[in-house]
Amino acid sequence: RRHNPVDSIRRKIKSNQMMDQVSNPALQIPKFQSQNFESPQCNIKKNLEEILKKRTFRSHGSTSPHLITPRSDGVF
């Protein structure tokens, strides 16, 4: 069987993604699924705040907590 560079790159990317997910789940980007198809932006701020609060509690002993704590500077 001949070496396929595309398959090799795909395996490496998949492996890296799995390692990133296992090593630091607090830095993963959440996937939102809307229950209401007419207004997918509904409650996004609330959802993000809840996720950020959970991440802040989970990473309480982190060396750089300012990277994951929510800011209140009116971004939304």
mmCIF file of the N, C-alpha and C atoms, coordinates in Angstrom:
data_MODEL
# 
_entry.id   MODEL 
# 
loop_
_atom_site.group_PDB 
_atom_site.id 
_atom_site.type_symbol 
_atom_site.label_atom_id 
_atom_site.label_alt_id 
_atom_site.label_comp_id 
_atom_site.label_asym_id 
_atom_site.label_entity_id 
_atom_site.label_seq_id 
_atom_site.pdbx_PDB_ins_code 
_atom_site.Cartn_x 
_atom_site.Cartn_y 
_atom_site.Cartn_z 
_atom_site.occupancy 
_atom_site.B_iso_or_equiv 
_atom_site.pdbx_formal_charge 
_atom_site.auth_seq_id 
_atom_site.auth_comp_id 
_atom_site.auth_asym_id 
_atom_site.auth_atom_id 
_atom_site.pdbx_PDB_model_num 
ATOM 1   N N  . ARG A 1 1  ? 0.838   -1.179 0.000  1.00 0.00 ? 1  ARG A N  1 
ATOM 2   C CA . ARG A 1 1  ? 0.000   0.000  0.000  1.00 0.00 ? 1  ARG A CA 1 
ATOM 3   C C  . ARG A 1 1  ? 0.882   1.241  0.000  1.00 0.00 ? 1  ARG A C  1 
ATOM 4   N N  . ARG A 1 2  ? 0.551   2.190  -0.831 1.00 0.00 ? 2  ARG A N  1 
ATOM 5   C CA . ARG A 1 2  ? 1.343   3.418  -0.947 1.00 0.00 ? 2  ARG A CA 1 
ATOM 6   C C  . ARG A 1 2  ? 0.934   4.432  0.112  1.00 0.00 ? 2  ARG A C  1 
ATOM 7   N N  . HIS A 1 3  ? 1.867   5.269  0.476  1.00 0.00 ? 3  HIS A N  1 
ATOM 8   C CA . HIS A 1 3  ? 1.621   6.310  1.476  1.00 0.00 ? 3  HIS A CA 1 
ATOM 9   C C  . HIS A 1 3  ? 0.742   7.407  0.882  1.00 0.00 ? 3  HIS A C  1 
ATOM 10  N N  . ASN A 1 4  ? -0.322  7.743  1.571  1.00 0.00 ? 4  ASN A N  1 
ATOM 11  C CA . ASN A 1 4  ? -1.215  8.810  1.126  1.00 0.00 ? 4  ASN A CA 1 
ATOM 12  C C  . ASN A 1 4  ? -1.015  10.013 2.046  1.00 0.00 ? 4  ASN A C  1 
ATOM 13  N N  . PRO A 1 5  ? -0.386  11.095 1.562  1.00 0.00 ? 5  PRO A N  1 
ATOM 14  C CA . PRO A 1 5  ? -0.105  12.241 2.437  1.00 0.00 ? 5  PRO A CA 1 
ATOM 15  C C  . PRO A 1 5  ? -1.361  12.925 2.974  1.00 0.00 ? 5  PRO A C  1 
ATOM 16  N N  . VAL A 1 6  ? -2.444  12.903 2.223  1.00 0.00 ? 6  VAL A N  1 
ATOM 17  C CA . VAL A 1 6  ? -3.682  13.537 2.696  1.00 0.00 ? 6  VAL A CA 1 
ATOM 18  C C  . VAL A 1 6  ? -4.221  12.781 3.907  1.00 0.00 ? 6  VAL A C  1 
ATOM 19  N N  . ASP A 1 7  ? -4.253  11.468 3.833  1.00 0.00 ? 7  ASP A N  1 
ATOM 20  C CA . ASP A 1 7  ? -4.721  10.674 4.969  1.00 0.00 ? 7  ASP A CA 1 
ATOM 21  C C  . ASP A 1 7  ? -3.816  10.870 6.180  1.00 0.00 ? 7  ASP A C  1 
ATOM 22  N N  . SER A 1 8  ? -2.541  10.966 5.935  1.00 0.00 ? 8  SER A N  1 
ATOM 23  C CA . SER A 1 8  ? -1.593  11.166 7.020  1.00 0.00 ? 8  SER A CA 1 
ATOM 24  C C  . SER A 1 8  ? -1.844  12.499 7.734  1.00 0.00 ? 8  SER A C  1 
ATOM 25  N N  . ILE A 1 9  ? -2.062  13.547 6.959  1.00 0.00 ? 9  ILE A N  1 
ATOM 26  C CA . ILE A 1 9  ? -2.326  14.873 7.538  1.00 0.00 ? 9  ILE A CA 1 
ATOM 27  C C  . ILE A 1 9  ? -3.643  14.857 8.303  1.00 0.00 ? 9  ILE A C  1 
ATOM 28  N N  . ARG A 1 10 ? -4.664  14.214 7.754  1.00 0.00 ? 10 ARG A N  1 
ATOM 29  C CA . ARG A 1 10 ? -5.956  14.130 8.440  1.00 0.00 ? 10 ARG A CA 1 
ATOM 30  C C  . ARG A 1 10 ? -5.821  13.415 9.779  1.00 0.00 ? 10 ARG A C  1 
ATOM 31  N N  . ARG A 1 11 ? -5.060  12.309 9.789  1.00 0.00 ? 11 ARG A N  1 
ATOM 32  C CA . ARG A 1 11 ? -4.851  11.583 11.049 1.00 0.00 ? 11 ARG A CA 1 
ATOM 33  C C  . ARG A 1 11 ? -4.130  12.452 12.068 1.00 0.00 ? 11 ARG A C  1 
ATOM 34  N N  . LYS A 1 12 ? -3.129  13.207 11.617 1.00 0.00 ? 12 LYS A N  1 
ATOM 35  C CA . LYS A 1 12 ? -2.396  14.088 12.535 1.00 0.00 ? 12 LYS A CA 1 
ATOM 36  C C  . LYS A 1 12 ? -3.295  15.175 13.106 1.00 0.00 ? 12 LYS A C  1 
ATOM 37  N N  . ILE A 1 13 ? -4.108  15.786 12.251 1.00 0.00 ? 13 ILE A N  1 
ATOM 38  C CA . ILE A 1 13 ? -5.022  16.836 12.712 1.00 0.00 ? 13 ILE A CA 1 
ATOM 39  C C  . ILE A 1 13 ? -6.013  16.260 13.721 1.00 0.00 ? 13 ILE A C  1 
ATOM 40  N N  . LYS A 1 14 ? -6.578  15.110 13.406 1.00 0.00 ? 14 LYS A N  1 
ATOM 41  C CA . LYS A 1 14 ? -7.539  14.480 14.311 1.00 0.00 ? 14 LYS A CA 1 
ATOM 42  C C  . LYS A 1 14 ? -6.883  14.146 15.652 1.00 0.00 ? 14 LYS A C  1 
ATOM 43  N N  . SER A 1 15 ? -5.667  13.631 15.587 1.00 0.00 ? 15 SER A N  1 
ATOM 44  C CA . SER A 1 15 ? -4.933  13.299 16.799 1.00 0.00 ? 15 SER A CA 1 
ATOM 45  C C  . SER A 1 15 ? -4.662  14.548 17.636 1.00 0.00 ? 15 SER A C  1 
ATOM 46  N N  . ASN A 1 16 ? -4.255  15.630 16.982 1.00 0.00 ? 16 ASN A N  1 
ATOM 47  C CA . ASN A 1 16 ? -3.998  16.886 17.698 1.00 0.00 ? 16 ASN A CA 1 
ATOM 48  C C  . ASN A 1 16 ? -5.264  17.437 18.333 1.00 0.00 ? 16 ASN A C  1 
ATOM 49  N N  . GLN A 1 17 ? -6.379  17.358 17.627 1.00 0.00 ? 17 GLN A N  1 
ATOM 50  C CA . GLN A 1 17 ? -7.638  17.839 18.183 1.00 0.00 ? 17 GLN A CA 1 
ATOM 51  C C  . GLN A 1 17 ? -8.046  17.033 19.401 1.00 0.00 ? 17 GLN A C  1 
ATOM 52  N N  . MET A 1 18 ? -7.850  15.728 19.334 1.00 0.00 ? 18 MET A N  1 
ATOM 53  C CA . MET A 1 18 ? -8.196  14.876 20.476 1.00 0.00 ? 18 MET A CA 1 
ATOM 54  C C  . MET A 1 18 ? -7.300  15.193 21.675 1.00 0.00 ? 18 MET A C  1 
ATOM 55  N N  . MET A 1 19 ? -6.027  15.406 21.426 1.00 0.00 ? 19 MET A N  1 
ATOM 56  C CA . MET A 1 19 ? -5.105  15.741 22.512 1.00 0.00 ? 19 MET A CA 1 
ATOM 57  C C  . MET A 1 19 ? -5.458  17.089 23.139 1.00 0.00 ? 19 MET A C  1 
ATOM 58  N N  . ASP A 1 20 ? -5.811  18.071 22.314 1.00 0.00 ? 20 ASP A N  1 
ATOM 59  C CA . ASP A 1 20 ? -6.204  19.380 22.824 1.00 0.00 ? 20 ASP A CA 1 
ATOM 60  C C  . ASP A 1 20 ? -7.459  19.274 23.671 1.00 0.00 ? 20 ASP A C  1 
ATOM 61  N N  . GLN A 1 21 ? -8.401  18.484 23.216 1.00 0.00 ? 21 GLN A N  1 
ATOM 62  C CA . GLN A 1 21 ? -9.661  18.335 23.935 1.00 0.00 ? 21 GLN A CA 1 
ATOM 63  C C  . GLN A 1 21 ? -9.439  17.663 25.288 1.00 0.00 ? 21 GLN A C  1 
ATOM 64  N N  . VAL A 1 22 ? -8.573  16.682 25.333 1.00 0.00 ? 22 VAL A N  1 
ATOM 65  C CA . VAL A 1 22 ? -8.311  15.957 26.573 1.00 0.00 ? 22 VAL A CA 1 
ATOM 66  C C  . VAL A 1 22 ? -7.470  16.810 27.518 1.00 0.00 ? 22 VAL A C  1 
ATOM 67  N N  . SER A 1 23 ? -6.497  17.527 26.975 1.00 0.00 ? 23 SER A N  1 
ATOM 68  C CA . SER A 1 23 ? -5.559  18.246 27.830 1.00 0.00 ? 23 SER A CA 1 
ATOM 69  C C  . SER A 1 23 ? -6.160  19.485 28.475 1.00 0.00 ? 23 SER A C  1 
ATOM 70  N N  . ASN A 1 24 ? -7.016  20.229 27.790 1.00 0.00 ? 24 ASN A N  1 
ATOM 71  C CA . ASN A 1 24 ? -7.554  21.453 28.354 1.00 0.00 ? 24 ASN A CA 1 
ATOM 72  C C  . ASN A 1 24 ? -8.965  21.723 27.850 1.00 0.00 ? 24 ASN A C  1 
ATOM 73  N N  . PRO A 1 25 ? -9.974  21.062 28.412 1.00 0.00 ? 25 PRO A N  1 
ATOM 74  C CA . PRO A 1 25 ? -11.338 21.253 27.934 1.00 0.00 ? 25 PRO A CA 1 
ATOM 75  C C  . PRO A 1 25 ? -11.880 22.657 28.207 1.00 0.00 ? 25 PRO A C  1 
ATOM 76  N N  . ALA A 1 26 ? -11.277 23.406 29.138 1.00 0.00 ? 26 ALA A N  1 
ATOM 77  C CA . ALA A 1 26 ? -11.777 24.749 29.449 1.00 0.00 ? 26 ALA A CA 1 
ATOM 78  C C  . ALA A 1 26 ? -11.541 25.720 28.309 1.00 0.00 ? 26 ALA A C  1 
ATOM 79  N N  . LEU A 1 27 ? -10.603 25.434 27.420 1.00 0.00 ? 27 LEU A N  1 
ATOM 80  C CA . LEU A 1 27 ? -10.314 26.338 26.313 1.00 0.00 ? 27 LEU A CA 1 
ATOM 81  C C  . LEU A 1 27 ? -11.026 25.946 25.024 1.00 0.00 ? 27 LEU A C  1 
ATOM 82  N N  . GLN A 1 28 ? -11.873 24.930 25.059 1.00 0.00 ? 28 GLN A N  1 
ATOM 83  C CA . GLN A 1 28 ? -12.591 24.521 23.860 1.00 0.00 ? 28 GLN A CA 1 
ATOM 84  C C  . GLN A 1 28 ? -13.705 25.511 23.551 1.00 0.00 ? 28 GLN A C  1 
ATOM 85  N N  . ILE A 1 29 ? -13.980 25.706 22.290 1.00 0.00 ? 29 ILE A N  1 
ATOM 86  C CA . ILE A 1 29 ? -15.058 26.600 21.867 1.00 0.00 ? 29 ILE A CA 1 
ATOM 87  C C  . ILE A 1 29 ? -16.371 25.825 21.943 1.00 0.00 ? 29 ILE A C  1 
ATOM 88  N N  . PRO A 1 30 ? -17.347 26.356 22.692 1.00 0.00 ? 30 PRO A N  1 
ATOM 89  C CA . PRO A 1 30 ? -18.615 25.632 22.824 1.00 0.00 ? 30 PRO A CA 1 
ATOM 90  C C  . PRO A 1 30 ? -19.406 25.657 21.521 1.00 0.00 ? 30 PRO A C  1 
ATOM 91  N N  . LYS A 1 31 ? -20.173 24.601 21.288 1.00 0.00 ? 31 LYS A N  1 
ATOM 92  C CA . LYS A 1 31 ? -21.049 24.532 20.125 1.00 0.00 ? 31 LYS A CA 1 
ATOM 93  C C  . LYS A 1 31 ? -22.471 24.781 20.610 1.00 0.00 ? 31 LYS A C  1 
ATOM 94  N N  . PHE A 1 32 ? -23.098 25.781 20.028 1.00 0.00 ? 32 PHE A N  1 
ATOM 95  C CA . PHE A 1 32 ? -24.458 26.124 20.420 1.00 0.00 ? 32 PHE A CA 1 
ATOM 96  C C  . PHE A 1 32 ? -25.453 25.508 19.460 1.00 0.00 ? 32 PHE A C  1 
ATOM 97  N N  . GLN A 1 33 ? -26.519 24.969 20.023 1.00 0.00 ? 33 GLN A N  1 
ATOM 98  C CA . GLN A 1 33 ? -27.600 24.450 19.208 1.00 0.00 ? 33 GLN A CA 1 
ATOM 99  C C  . GLN A 1 33 ? -28.863 25.165 19.639 1.00 0.00 ? 33 GLN A C  1 
ATOM 100 N N  . SER A 1 34 ? -29.462 25.855 18.702 1.00 0.00 ? 34 SER A N  1 
ATOM 101 C CA . SER A 1 34 ? -30.642 26.637 19.012 1.00 0.00 ? 34 SER A CA 1 
ATOM 102 C C  . SER A 1 34 ? -31.893 25.760 18.995 1.00 0.00 ? 34 SER A C  1 
ATOM 103 N N  . GLN A 1 35 ? -32.739 25.942 19.971 1.00 0.00 ? 35 GLN A N  1 
ATOM 104 C CA . GLN A 1 35 ? -34.014 25.236 20.017 1.00 0.00 ? 35 GLN A CA 1 
ATOM 105 C C  . GLN A 1 35 ? -35.052 25.975 19.163 1.00 0.00 ? 35 GLN A C  1 
ATOM 106 N N  . ASN A 1 36 ? -34.838 27.276 18.987 1.00 0.00 ? 36 ASN A N  1 
ATOM 107 C CA . ASN A 1 36 ? -35.784 28.099 18.255 1.00 0.00 ? 36 ASN A CA 1 
ATOM 108 C C  . ASN A 1 36 ? -35.137 28.527 16.946 1.00 0.00 ? 36 ASN A C  1 
ATOM 109 N N  . PHE A 1 37 ? -35.636 28.016 15.830 1.00 0.00 ? 37 PHE A N  1 
ATOM 110 C CA . PHE A 1 37 ? -35.015 28.288 14.538 1.00 0.00 ? 37 PHE A CA 1 
ATOM 111 C C  . PHE A 1 37 ? -35.291 29.708 14.049 1.00 0.00 ? 37 PHE A C  1 
ATOM 112 N N  . GLU A 1 38 ? -36.318 30.363 14.580 1.00 0.00 ? 38 GLU A N  1 
ATOM 113 C CA . GLU A 1 38 ? -36.640 31.708 14.118 1.00 0.00 ? 38 GLU A CA 1 
ATOM 114 C C  . GLU A 1 38 ? -35.721 32.749 14.732 1.00 0.00 ? 38 GLU A C  1 
ATOM 115 N N  . SER A 1 39 ? -35.216 32.508 15.931 1.00 0.00 ? 39 SER A N  1 
ATOM 116 C CA . SER A 1 39 ? -34.308 33.474 16.558 1.00 0.00 ? 39 SER A CA 1 
ATOM 117 C C  . SER A 1 39 ? -33.135 32.737 17.185 1.00 0.00 ? 39 SER A C  1 
ATOM 118 N N  . PRO A 1 40 ? -32.136 32.378 16.376 1.00 0.00 ? 40 PRO A N  1 
ATOM 119 C CA . PRO A 1 40 ? -31.002 31.616 16.908 1.00 0.00 ? 40 PRO A CA 1 
ATOM 120 C C  . PRO A 1 40 ? -30.128 32.396 17.876 1.00 0.00 ? 40 PRO A C  1 
ATOM 121 N N  . GLN A 1 41 ? -30.271 33.734 17.912 1.00 0.00 ? 41 GLN A N  1 
ATOM 122 C CA . GLN A 1 41 ? -29.457 34.552 18.812 1.00 0.00 ? 41 GLN A CA 1 
ATOM 123 C C  . GLN A 1 41 ? -30.074 34.667 20.210 1.00 0.00 ? 41 GLN A C  1 
ATOM 124 N N  . CYS A 1 42 ? -31.199 34.069 20.422 1.00 0.00 ? 42 CYS A N  1 
ATOM 125 C CA . CYS A 1 42 ? -31.910 34.181 21.691 1.00 0.00 ? 42 CYS A CA 1 
ATOM 126 C C  . CYS A 1 42 ? -31.086 33.594 22.834 1.00 0.00 ? 42 CYS A C  1 
ATOM 127 N N  . ASN A 1 43 ? -30.918 34.364 23.886 1.00 0.00 ? 43 ASN A N  1 
ATOM 128 C CA . ASN A 1 43 ? -30.233 33.938 25.112 1.00 0.00 ? 43 ASN A CA 1 
ATOM 129 C C  . ASN A 1 43 ? -28.759 33.582 24.922 1.00 0.00 ? 43 ASN A C  1 
ATOM 130 N N  . ILE A 1 44 ? -28.115 34.080 23.886 1.00 0.00 ? 44 ILE A N  1 
ATOM 131 C CA . ILE A 1 44 ? -26.692 33.751 23.667 1.00 0.00 ? 44 ILE A CA 1 
ATOM 132 C C  . ILE A 1 44 ? -25.840 34.349 24.788 1.00 0.00 ? 44 ILE A C  1 
ATOM 133 N N  . LYS A 1 45 ? -26.154 35.584 25.187 1.00 0.00 ? 45 LYS A N  1 
ATOM 134 C CA . LYS A 1 45 ? -25.362 36.209 26.248 1.00 0.00 ? 45 LYS A CA 1 
ATOM 135 C C  . LYS A 1 45 ? -25.475 35.402 27.532 1.00 0.00 ? 45 LYS A C  1 
ATOM 136 N N  . LYS A 1 46 ? -26.677 34.971 27.858 1.00 0.00 ? 46 LYS A N  1 
ATOM 137 C CA . LYS A 1 46 ? -26.892 34.169 29.069 1.00 0.00 ? 46 LYS A CA 1 
ATOM 138 C C  . LYS A 1 46 ? -26.126 32.846 28.979 1.00 0.00 ? 46 LYS A C  1 
ATOM 139 N N  . ASN A 1 47 ? -26.188 32.188 27.828 1.00 0.00 ? 47 ASN A N  1 
ATOM 140 C CA . ASN A 1 47 ? -25.479 30.920 27.649 1.00 0.00 ? 47 ASN A CA 1 
ATOM 141 C C  . ASN A 1 47 ? -23.979 31.104 27.805 1.00 0.00 ? 47 ASN A C  1 
ATOM 142 N N  . LEU A 1 48 ? -23.429 32.146 27.185 1.00 0.00 ? 48 LEU A N  1 
ATOM 143 C CA . LEU A 1 48 ? -21.997 32.398 27.279 1.00 0.00 ? 48 LEU A CA 1 
ATOM 144 C C  . LEU A 1 48 ? -21.582 32.708 28.716 1.00 0.00 ? 48 LEU A C  1 
ATOM 145 N N  . GLU A 1 49 ? -22.394 33.494 29.415 1.00 0.00 ? 49 GLU A N  1 
ATOM 146 C CA . GLU A 1 49 ? -22.068 33.814 30.807 1.00 0.00 ? 49 GLU A CA 1 
ATOM 147 C C  . GLU A 1 49 ? -22.054 32.563 31.668 1.00 0.00 ? 49 GLU A C  1 
ATOM 148 N N  . GLU A 1 50 ? -23.018 31.671 31.454 1.00 0.00 ? 50 GLU A N  1 
ATOM 149 C CA . GLU A 1 50 ? -23.060 30.423 32.220 1.00 0.00 ? 50 GLU A CA 1 
ATOM 150 C C  . GLU A 1 50 ? -21.830 29.565 31.935 1.00 0.00 ? 50 GLU A C  1 
ATOM 151 N N  . ILE A 1 51 ? -21.456 29.465 30.672 1.00 0.00 ? 51 ILE A N  1 
ATOM 152 C CA . ILE A 1 51 ? -20.282 28.662 30.310 1.00 0.00 ? 51 ILE A CA 1 
ATOM 153 C C  . ILE A 1 51 ? -19.022 29.261 30.913 1.00 0.00 ? 51 ILE A C  1 
ATOM 154 N N  . LEU A 1 52 ? -18.901 30.575 30.847 1.00 0.00 ? 52 LEU A N  1 
ATOM 155 C CA . LEU A 1 52 ? -17.717 31.226 31.405 1.00 0.00 ? 52 LEU A CA 1 
ATOM 156 C C  . LEU A 1 52 ? -17.652 31.065 32.924 1.00 0.00 ? 52 LEU A C  1 
ATOM 157 N N  . LYS A 1 53 ? -18.804 31.128 33.578 1.00 0.00 ? 53 LYS A N  1 
ATOM 158 C CA . LYS A 1 53 ? -18.823 30.911 35.029 1.00 0.00 ? 53 LYS A CA 1 
ATOM 159 C C  . LYS A 1 53 ? -18.360 29.493 35.365 1.00 0.00 ? 53 LYS A C  1 
ATOM 160 N N  . LYS A 1 54 ? -18.854 28.519 34.619 1.00 0.00 ? 54 LYS A N  1 
ATOM 161 C CA . LYS A 1 54 ? -18.450 27.132 34.869 1.00 0.00 ? 54 LYS A CA 1 
ATOM 162 C C  . LYS A 1 54 ? -16.959 26.955 34.645 1.00 0.00 ? 54 LYS A C  1 
ATOM 163 N N  . ARG A 1 55 ? -16.434 27.571 33.590 1.00 0.00 ? 55 ARG A N  1 
ATOM 164 C CA . ARG A 1 55 ? -15.002 27.456 33.306 1.00 0.00 ? 55 ARG A CA 1 
ATOM 165 C C  . ARG A 1 55 ? -14.182 28.133 34.385 1.00 0.00 ? 55 ARG A C  1 
ATOM 166 N N  . THR A 1 56 ? -14.665 29.258 34.889 1.00 0.00 ? 56 THR A N  1 
ATOM 167 C CA . THR A 1 56 ? -13.941 29.976 35.932 1.00 0.00 ? 56 THR A CA 1 
ATOM 168 C C  . THR A 1 56 ? -13.865 29.123 37.196 1.00 0.00 ? 56 THR A C  1 
ATOM 169 N N  . PHE A 1 57 ? -14.989 28.492 37.555 1.00 0.00 ? 57 PHE A N  1 
ATOM 170 C CA . PHE A 1 57 ? -14.990 27.647 38.741 1.00 0.00 ? 57 PHE A CA 1 
ATOM 171 C C  . PHE A 1 57 ? -14.096 26.432 38.545 1.00 0.00 ? 57 PHE A C  1 
ATOM 172 N N  . ARG A 1 58 ? -14.138 25.843 37.338 1.00 0.00 ? 58 ARG A N  1 
ATOM 173 C CA . ARG A 1 58 ? -13.372 24.638 37.065 1.00 0.00 ? 58 ARG A CA 1 
ATOM 174 C C  . ARG A 1 58 ? -11.877 24.908 37.089 1.00 0.00 ? 58 ARG A C  1 
ATOM 175 N N  . SER A 1 59 ? -11.487 26.065 36.625 1.00 0.00 ? 59 SER A N  1 
ATOM 176 C CA . SER A 1 59 ? -10.057 26.352 36.515 1.00 0.00 ? 59 SER A CA 1 
ATOM 177 C C  . SER A 1 59 ? -9.602  27.238 37.653 1.00 0.00 ? 59 SER A C  1 
ATOM 178 N N  . HIS A 1 60 ? -10.232 27.152 38.806 1.00 0.00 ? 60 HIS A N  1 
ATOM 179 C CA . HIS A 1 60 ? -9.882  28.024 39.940 1.00 0.00 ? 60 HIS A CA 1 
ATOM 180 C C  . HIS A 1 60 ? -8.433  27.867 40.326 1.00 0.00 ? 60 HIS A C  1 
ATOM 181 N N  . GLY A 1 61 ? -7.481  27.664 40.306 1.00 0.00 ? 61 GLY A N  1 
ATOM 182 C CA . GLY A 1 61 ? -6.106  27.416 40.603 1.00 0.00 ? 61 GLY A CA 1 
ATOM 183 C C  . GLY A 1 61 ? -5.259  27.545 39.373 1.00 0.00 ? 61 GLY A C  1 
ATOM 184 N N  . SER A 1 62 ? -5.807  28.058 38.331 1.00 0.00 ? 62 SER A N  1 
ATOM 185 C CA . SER A 1 62 ? -5.040  28.221 37.100 1.00 0.00 ? 62 SER A CA 1 
ATOM 186 C C  . SER A 1 62 ? -4.022  29.340 37.254 1.00 0.00 ? 62 SER A C  1 
ATOM 187 N N  . THR A 1 63 ? -2.958  29.292 36.484 1.00 0.00 ? 63 THR A N  1 
ATOM 188 C CA . THR A 1 63 ? -1.919  30.308 36.580 1.00 0.00 ? 63 THR A CA 1 
ATOM 189 C C  . THR A 1 63 ? -2.356  31.626 35.965 1.00 0.00 ? 63 THR A C  1 
ATOM 190 N N  . SER A 1 64 ? -3.338  31.602 35.064 1.00 0.00 ? 64 SER A N  1 
ATOM 191 C CA . SER A 1 64 ? -3.789  32.849 34.450 1.00 0.00 ? 64 SER A CA 1 
ATOM 192 C C  . SER A 1 64 ? -5.318  32.892 34.393 1.00 0.00 ? 64 SER A C  1 
ATOM 193 N N  . PRO A 1 65 ? -5.974  33.109 35.525 1.00 0.00 ? 65 PRO A N  1 
ATOM 194 C CA . PRO A 1 65 ? -7.437  33.093 35.542 1.00 0.00 ? 65 PRO A CA 1 
ATOM 195 C C  . PRO A 1 65 ? -8.044  34.255 34.764 1.00 0.00 ? 65 PRO A C  1 
ATOM 196 N N  . HIS A 1 66 ? -7.277  35.338 34.526 1.00 0.00 ? 66 HIS A N  1 
ATOM 197 C CA . HIS A 1 66 ? -7.844  36.472 33.798 1.00 0.00 ? 66 HIS A CA 1 
ATOM 198 C C  . HIS A 1 66 ? -8.156  36.135 32.346 1.00 0.00 ? 66 HIS A C  1 
ATOM 199 N N  . LEU A 1 67 ? -7.626  35.048 31.832 1.00 0.00 ? 67 LEU A N  1 
ATOM 200 C CA . LEU A 1 67 ? -7.896  34.677 30.445 1.00 0.00 ? 67 LEU A CA 1 
ATOM 201 C C  . LEU A 1 67 ? -9.274  34.055 30.275 1.00 0.00 ? 67 LEU A C  1 
ATOM 202 N N  . ILE A 1 68 ? -9.851  33.509 31.348 1.00 0.00 ? 68 ILE A N  1 
ATOM 203 C CA . ILE A 1 68 ? -11.110 32.809 31.204 1.00 0.00 ? 68 ILE A CA 1 
ATOM 204 C C  . ILE A 1 68 ? -12.237 33.403 32.028 1.00 0.00 ? 68 ILE A C  1 
ATOM 205 N N  . THR A 1 69 ? -11.990 34.475 32.738 1.00 0.00 ? 69 THR A N  1 
ATOM 206 C CA . THR A 1 69 ? -13.056 35.089 33.500 1.00 0.00 ? 69 THR A CA 1 
ATOM 207 C C  . THR A 1 69 ? -13.830 36.035 32.595 1.00 0.00 ? 69 THR A C  1 
ATOM 208 N N  . PRO A 1 70 ? -15.149 36.114 32.772 1.00 0.00 ? 70 PRO A N  1 
ATOM 209 C CA . PRO A 1 70 ? -15.949 36.996 31.914 1.00 0.00 ? 70 PRO A CA 1 
ATOM 210 C C  . PRO A 1 70 ? -15.674 38.464 32.216 1.00 0.00 ? 70 PRO A C  1 
ATOM 211 N N  . ARG A 1 71 ? -15.686 39.268 31.170 1.00 0.00 ? 71 ARG A N  1 
ATOM 212 C CA . ARG A 1 71 ? -15.476 40.703 31.328 1.00 0.00 ? 71 ARG A CA 1 
ATOM 213 C C  . ARG A 1 71 ? -16.825 41.393 31.267 1.00 0.00 ? 71 ARG A C  1 
ATOM 214 N N  . SER A 1 72 ? -16.948 42.509 31.937 1.00 0.00 ? 72 SER A N  1 
ATOM 215 C CA . SER A 1 72 ? -18.210 43.256 31.904 1.00 0.00 ? 72 SER A CA 1 
ATOM 216 C C  . SER A 1 72 ? -17.962 44.621 31.263 1.00 0.00 ? 72 SER A C  1 
ATOM 217 N N  . ASP A 1 73 ? -17.424 44.630 30.065 1.00 0.00 ? 73 ASP A N  1 
ATOM 218 C CA . ASP A 1 73 ? -17.145 45.899 29.401 1.00 0.00 ? 73 ASP A CA 1 
ATOM 219 C C  . ASP A 1 73 ? -18.105 46.158 28.245 1.00 0.00 ? 73 ASP A C  1 
ATOM 220 N N  . GLY A 1 74 ? -19.264 45.507 28.269 1.00 0.00 ? 74 GLY A N  1 
ATOM 221 C CA . GLY A 1 74 ? -20.277 45.769 27.260 1.00 0.00 ? 74 GLY A CA 1 
ATOM 222 C C  . GLY A 1 74 ? -19.933 45.220 25.889 1.00 0.00 ? 74 GLY A C  1 
ATOM 223 N N  . VAL A 1 75 ? -19.285 44.072 25.820 1.00 0.00 ? 75 VAL A N  1 
ATOM 224 C CA . VAL A 1 75 ? -18.940 43.484 24.533 1.00 0.00 ? 75 VAL A CA 1 
ATOM 225 C C  . VAL A 1 75 ? -20.205 43.091 23.792 1.00 0.00 ? 75 VAL A C  1 
ATOM 226 N N  . PHE A 1 76 ? -21.226 42.649 24.532 1.00 0.00 ? 76 PHE A N  1 
ATOM 227 C CA . PHE A 1 76 ? -22.449 42.182 23.882 1.00 0.00 ? 76 PHE A CA 1 
ATOM 228 C C  . PHE A 1 76 ? -23.342 43.349 23.666 1.00 0.00 ? 76 PHE A C  1 
# 
